Amino acid sequence: MDDRPLEQASFDQTTREASPDPATAAEAAFPWPPGPRLSTLDALGETIRRSLLEPTRFFRAMPVSSPLGPAVVYYLLLAVAGAGITLFWGTVFASFVAPGSFLAVLLGVGDGDFGARLVGFLLSPLSSLVFLGIAALIVHAGLVIFRGAHNGLGATLRALAYTGATQLFVVVPLIGTFAAMAWWFVLAVIGLREVHGTTTGRALAAILAPAIALFVLGVILAGLAALVTLAA
């Protein structure tokens, strides 16, 4: 028992507990990767819940300098789950929807070939990883152009990886596809804003500007192809 005077004991620095490191505290508050307090399934469920329903708090708690591996694994798990759901619905609707139509694409039917759909599912980890990498490069370039990149490319990739839970929306046929795209956009803007400490406008511009540029390029190429066809 400390029998020193109260004033001395209160201000004796040797008796005070060290303040926790902010980075360590942030990692402890973030649900992924799984820690000692949560199982893998619990951590996965908590990460999905918080990223979808509490995106601002979720991305603020995300450790900016954490390893990329856990974020990529999380994204791939959900990408494969989304691809599996799409394969299921595509198989169900293959008998009711004309193959090759726009509706068939939205419902996962594609050209009606089950083998092609199965190959697409098996390749989903690779295709999803490539998509994530390209998206991160393009969006980060947009952030740099609009002066919103206050952290590195890794921070952008992590933010986009943790929007992966939107892929589960395809569990609802047709409507889920549009809901997934819309909510992905919202989460991406919030995630980039919080991770880079920038404004909503700059995060928005970093996503929209490349998308608009690609759309315009696609229209130009389609127009040129049409002109070539008519000339022939």
Secondary structure, 3 states (H helix, E strand, C coil): CCCCCHHHHHCCHHHCCCCCCHHHHHHHHCCCCCCCCCCHHHHHHHHHHHHHHCHHHHHHHCCCCCCHHHHHHHHHHHHHHHHHHHHHHHHHHCCCCCCCCHHHHHCCCCCCCHHHHHHHHHCHHHHHHHHHHHHHHHHHHHHHHCCCCCCCHHHHHHHHHCCHHHHHHHHCCCHHHHHHHHHHHHHHHHHHHHHHCCCHHHHHHHHHHHHHHHHHHHHHHHHHHHHHHHHC
